[in-house]
Amino acid sequence: ARPGRGGGGAQPEPFKLPPSARAGGSCRLFIPGRRRALGVLRGAVLAAAGPAAEAAMATALPPTPASGSRSASRAAESPLSPARLSRLQEKEELQQLNDRLAAYIERVRALEADKSALQQRLSEHQEGSDRELGCLRLHYEAELADARRALDDIAIERATLQVELGKIGEEHRQLHVRNSKKESDLNLAQARVRDLDAQLNAKEADLATALNENRTLENELRELKDQVLSLNLSLEDTKKHLHSEMLRRVDLENHMKTLQEEMTFQKRLHEDELKETKRVHESRIAEVESGRQREFESKLSDVLQGLRKQHEEQIQGYKEEMERTFSAKVENAQLTAARNSEFASAAREELIETQKRVDTLVSQVNQYQSQNVALESRIKELQNLLDYDRDLHRRRMAEKEEEMAEAQKQAQEQLEEYEHLLDVKLALDLEINAYRKMLEGEEQRLKLSPSPSSHSTATPAASQGRRFLHGKKRKIKETKKREHSAAFKTIQHVSASGNVSIEEIDADGKFVRLKNHSDKDQPLHGWVLRRRIESVADVTYKFPSRFTLQAGQEVTIWGAAAGVSPGPSDLVWKSQKSWGTGDNIGVTLITDYGEELAERKIMLVPRGEESEQDDDYEEITGSELEFASQTKRRRKKKCCLVS
């Protein structure tokens, strides 16, 4: 309130628009009723008309009851209607709300400016980190290529040195053999010289023979030397060939490794193509089978018509043949009767027998024809029955598919409606709470007393909204949950004897999370996770080959029916829908040697039972379980929105 212009009493302050509305911006006001809307329009008109209209309106309006004793007495004396008083009260409330809203808008603008500055700094920091990562990646790739080239050069040099070492060893062995041979030859020659010296005086006559033998030995020695030279040359050629072959073998081994890696990649690619081709062929086979069925039905009718024609042709030919035979026999009988009357009686008897045989054959033909007609009628009946069954099955399948589609559509519509209502409810709750907290904080900071009308109007609306959103079924579930948590408590037992521990077990059986606490990578090839639940058979999950848990990292093993998109470092248990639920759940990590490295148990026990091992267990209250489940639902919903 401020001093009046026409009297000494206090007059209500006229309606003021926020700065954003005066500048042409958009401003949203929370006006609960029609009378407040009229007050807002009147204030906007006064603000747009200028000071003269504002002064006139302030002079024309009566004072409020809160302006003092003088204004109260004047209001009591003047004949004011209750509608006028309610409008004045609503005008005061709107003035208070507009002042609070203007302060709130200014604060929001300041926060948005800070937010844009922080986002700009964050984008600059991200660009700098991306540039640094790109430089580091290029540097590391260059160093890795240099290291690979150096490794290849070292491997080639090592192979060359090995070849040279083998060559030197072989030369040493050959020289040693040659030296021993020469020494043995020298010893033999010395012995022979001694023998010749001893026999020189006694056997001069044998000198010529000895000289001849000496010449022969010298010739043999020259031949042996020539052979040794030729063998040495061939040996050198062989060594050179061996050296080149060893170098070629090293190159081929390197090439073989490269081809093996390419073959592995091509094999995986071919397996994927084979799966796709198999799927296409299966669809084609299904189409071909349906086509074959139709072709079989058409062929069956064609075959039946062909059999009918063939049977009629056979019958006609048989009739013609019988007639020709009968006529020939009659002619023969007549000739025979003409020639000799003695054979007349025999011809008559044969004619009678032939006539009987013809009658029998005709009756058989008629019987076969009747059987053929009966079979054809039976085939038609079976075909009609088969067509009826197919049509009935097709109609039933179509009805089932329509019912399933309708049920899925209804379920999807209900789910979307529920999600929409939940989103609206959460958004409204957050906006209302944030707006209320912001106004209360500003009022406390500015030491302003909130208007009682705003509290009285906001509280029923909030309670009514809560009553509308929270149904009876939810209250029953919450009551049961509170009773269950009051009677029981959930405890967890955790133990680990190595670097890897079981960090978390989902209460709904969706996932199990492991963590490596060491600074070294831990390979999990051959390791298994065993799950135990009361009255349920144990199941085990085996880690894939070549899987390694990085240092300080976590891995989450999801069930097949978890309904989330796993991360790049997560695993999915494709053969099991979930990890299971129950009162007592235990998961154990077992190494490839059968050692139990880590264990985690979740047990539901009655409250009041004490044990000596309570220090090893950690308690999870009902509120914590509810908060965890809410967090999971929000996280799951958030993932769905992102995807």
ABEGO torsion letter per residue (X at the ends): XBBBAABABBBBBBBBBBAAAAAGBBBBBBBABAAAAAAAAAAAAAAAAEAAAAAAAAAABBBBAAAEAAAAAAAAABBBBAAAAAAAAAAAAAAAAAAAAAAAAAAAAAAAAAAAAAAAAAAAAAAAAAAAAAAAAAAAAAAAAAAAAAAAAAAAAAAAAAAAAAAAAAAAAAAAAAAAAAAAAAAAAAAAAAAAAAAAAABAAAAAAAAAAAAAAAAAAAAAAAAAAAAAAAAAAAAAAAAAAAAAAAAAAAAAAAAAAAAAAAAAAAAAAAAAAAAAAAAAAAAAAAAAAAAAAAAAAAAAAAAAAAAAAAAAAAAAAAAAAAAAAAAAAAAAAAABAAAAAAAAAAAAAAAAAAAAAAAAAAAAAAAAAAAAAAAAAAAAAAAAAAAAAAAAAAAAAAAAAAAAAAAAAAAAAAAAAAAAAAAAAAAAAAAAAAAAAAAAAAGBBBBAAAAAAAAAAAAAAAAAABBAAAAAAAAAAAAAAAABBBBBBBBBABABBBABBBAAGABBBBBBABABBBBABGBBBBBBBBGBBBBBBBBBBGBBBBBGBBBBBBBAAAGBBBBAABBBBAABABAEBEABBBBBBBBAAGBBABBBBBBBBBBGBBBAAAAABBBBBAAAAAAAAAAAAAAAAAAAAAX
